[in-house]
Amino acid sequence: MLIGTIMRGALVLYYRMRLGKVGRNFRLGLGSTILNPSQVSIGDDVYLGPGTFMTSPTAVVIGDRVMFGPQVMLIGGDHDLSNSEVPLRFAPPPPNPPPIVIEDDAWIGSRVTILKGVRIGRGAVVGAASLVTKDIPPMAIAVGNPCRVLRYRTGVAPAHGSGAPGS
Ligand SMILES: CC(C)(COP(=O)(O)OP(=O)(O)OC[C@H]1O[C@@H](n2cnc3c(N)ncnc32)[C@H](O)[C@@H]1OP(=O)(O)O)[C@@H](O)C(=O)NCCC(=O)NCCS
């Protein structure tokens, strides 16, 4: 328990020195890895659960009071698929991939994977094990693979064709 607390504190200290920006009261679970941390900006009172993994050749922006369950993955890169002559192993990322943005007060459930260019809106909830390939609107509760809006925390119905049950 004490060892765990010390290890978590050391991990946070390590990333505090490397992240592009990090706010107050940042908490990060054990076993987390943030590649290219200088590209990553984190707001105040953020909690990222154990086993968080981030890799992105471009910016990742995480707002205030964002919460991650365990083993969330932010995968902001791809290999360039346009030249079939180049082995993918050596294919560079496509130029200028869009950033991943997670707005204030979003809650990302355990084992969610978020791909490049996705924006999770303010106060949105992403259900456990979802694969997010497109933006999620503010205050949505979204689930599944691919991730679709189930309903809104405000009680507004999801747009037709959102993939929610009955749409
Ligand atoms: C998204 C979530 C908040 C929704 O909870 P809820 O509002 O109680 O939703 P319900 O359990 O009533 O489920 C509603 C429907 O969505 C489906 N659903 C719920 N969560 C789902 C998920 N993560 N992936 C796919 N479908 C999901 C249910 O099967 C149900 O489908 P149906 O209407 O066809 O039967 C919750 O299911 C969840 O995933 N929470 C995250 C838990 C977590 O990761 N915690 C980490 C610790 S911080």
The ligand as an SDF file (V2000), in Angstrom:
LIG
                    3D

 48 50  0  0  0  0  0  0  0  0999 V2000
  -22.0010    3.5080  -20.3150 C   0  0  0  0  0  0  0  0  0  0  0  0
  -22.5710    3.1920  -18.9470 C   0  0  0  0  0  0  0  0  0  0  0  0
  -22.2570    4.3390  -17.9680 C   0  0  0  0  0  0  0  0  0  0  0  0
  -24.0840    3.0920  -19.1810 C   0  0  0  0  0  0  0  0  0  0  0  0
  -24.6950    2.7190  -17.9900 O   0  0  0  0  0  0  0  0  0  0  0  0
  -26.3140    2.7100  -17.9170 P   0  0  0  0  0  0  0  0  0  0  0  0
  -26.8120    4.0490  -18.2490 O   0  0  0  0  0  0  0  0  0  0  0  0
  -26.6820    2.1260  -16.5910 O   0  0  0  0  0  0  0  0  0  0  0  0
  -26.7030    1.7730  -19.1410 O   0  0  0  0  0  0  0  0  0  0  0  0
  -27.4870    0.4030  -19.1040 P   0  0  0  0  0  0  0  0  0  0  0  0
  -26.7360   -0.5970  -18.2770 O   0  0  0  0  0  0  0  0  0  0  0  0
  -28.9110    0.7120  -18.7680 O   0  0  0  0  0  0  0  0  0  0  0  0
  -27.3810   -0.0770  -20.6200 O   0  0  0  0  0  0  0  0  0  0  0  0
  -28.1460    0.5100  -21.6560 C   0  0  0  0  0  0  0  0  0  0  0  0
  -27.8370   -0.2410  -22.9500 C   0  0  0  0  0  0  0  0  0  0  0  0
  -26.4870    0.0170  -23.3510 O   0  0  0  0  0  0  0  0  0  0  0  0
  -25.7330   -1.2120  -23.3860 C   0  0  0  0  0  0  0  0  0  0  0  0
  -24.4160   -0.9000  -22.8240 N   0  0  0  0  0  0  0  0  0  0  0  0
  -24.1400   -0.3700  -21.6040 C   0  0  0  0  0  0  0  0  0  0  0  0
  -22.8100   -0.1910  -21.4650 N   0  0  0  0  0  0  0  0  0  0  0  0
  -22.2440   -0.6520  -22.5980 C   0  0  0  0  0  0  0  0  0  0  0  0
  -20.9080   -0.7360  -23.0450 C   0  0  0  0  0  0  0  0  0  0  0  0
  -19.8970   -0.3100  -22.2830 N   0  0  0  0  0  0  0  0  0  0  0  0
  -20.6650   -1.2250  -24.2780 N   0  0  0  0  0  0  0  0  0  0  0  0
  -21.6970   -1.6500  -25.0730 C   0  0  0  0  0  0  0  0  0  0  0  0
  -22.9950   -1.5740  -24.6970 N   0  0  0  0  0  0  0  0  0  0  0  0
  -23.2540   -1.0890  -23.4820 C   0  0  0  0  0  0  0  0  0  0  0  0
  -26.5280   -2.1890  -22.5300 C   0  0  0  0  0  0  0  0  0  0  0  0
  -26.2600   -3.5160  -22.9170 O   0  0  0  0  0  0  0  0  0  0  0  0
  -27.9390   -1.7480  -22.8210 C   0  0  0  0  0  0  0  0  0  0  0  0
  -28.3120   -2.2190  -24.1000 O   0  0  0  0  0  0  0  0  0  0  0  0
  -29.8520   -2.6670  -24.4070 P   0  0  0  0  0  0  0  0  0  0  0  0
  -30.6770   -1.4100  -24.2190 O   0  0  0  0  0  0  0  0  0  0  0  0
  -29.8060   -3.1440  -25.8080 O   0  0  0  0  0  0  0  0  0  0  0  0
  -30.1640   -3.7170  -23.3920 O   0  0  0  0  0  0  0  0  0  0  0  0
  -21.9940    1.8730  -18.3480 C   0  0  0  0  0  0  0  0  0  0  0  0
  -22.5670    0.7390  -18.9770 O   0  0  0  0  0  0  0  0  0  0  0  0
  -20.4830    1.7740  -18.4520 C   0  0  0  0  0  0  0  0  0  0  0  0
  -19.9170    1.2720  -19.4450 O   0  0  0  0  0  0  0  0  0  0  0  0
  -19.7850    2.3220  -17.4170 N   0  0  0  0  0  0  0  0  0  0  0  0
  -18.3540    2.3800  -17.3600 C   0  0  0  0  0  0  0  0  0  0  0  0
  -17.8240    1.5960  -16.1600 C   0  0  0  0  0  0  0  0  0  0  0  0
  -16.3480    1.7450  -16.0350 C   0  0  0  0  0  0  0  0  0  0  0  0
  -15.6080    1.5300  -16.9820 O   0  0  0  0  0  0  0  0  0  0  0  0
  -15.8800    2.1350  -14.8840 N   0  0  0  0  0  0  0  0  0  0  0  0
  -14.4650    2.3460  -14.6750 C   0  0  0  0  0  0  0  0  0  0  0  0
  -14.1780    2.6890  -13.2640 C   0  0  0  0  0  0  0  0  0  0  0  0
  -13.9230    4.4570  -13.1150 S   0  0  0  0  0  0  0  0  0  0  0  0
  1  2  1  0
  2  3  1  0
  2  4  1  0
  2 36  1  0
  4  5  1  0
  5  6  1  0
  6  7  2  0
  6  8  1  0
  6  9  1  0
  9 10  1  0
 10 11  2  0
 10 12  1  0
 10 13  1  0
 13 14  1  0
 14 15  1  0
 15 16  1  0
 15 30  1  0
 16 17  1  0
 17 18  1  0
 17 28  1  0
 18 19  1  0
 18 27  1  0
 19 20  2  0
 20 21  1  0
 21 22  1  0
 21 27  2  0
 22 23  1  0
 22 24  2  0
 24 25  1  0
 25 26  2  0
 26 27  1  0
 28 29  1  0
 28 30  1  0
 30 31  1  0
 31 32  1  0
 32 33  2  0
 32 34  1  0
 32 35  1  0
 36 37  1  0
 36 38  1  0
 38 39  2  0
 38 40  1  0
 40 41  1  0
 41 42  1  0
 42 43  1  0
 43 44  2  0
 43 45  1  0
 45 46  1  0
 46 47  1  0
 47 48  1  0
M  END
$$$$
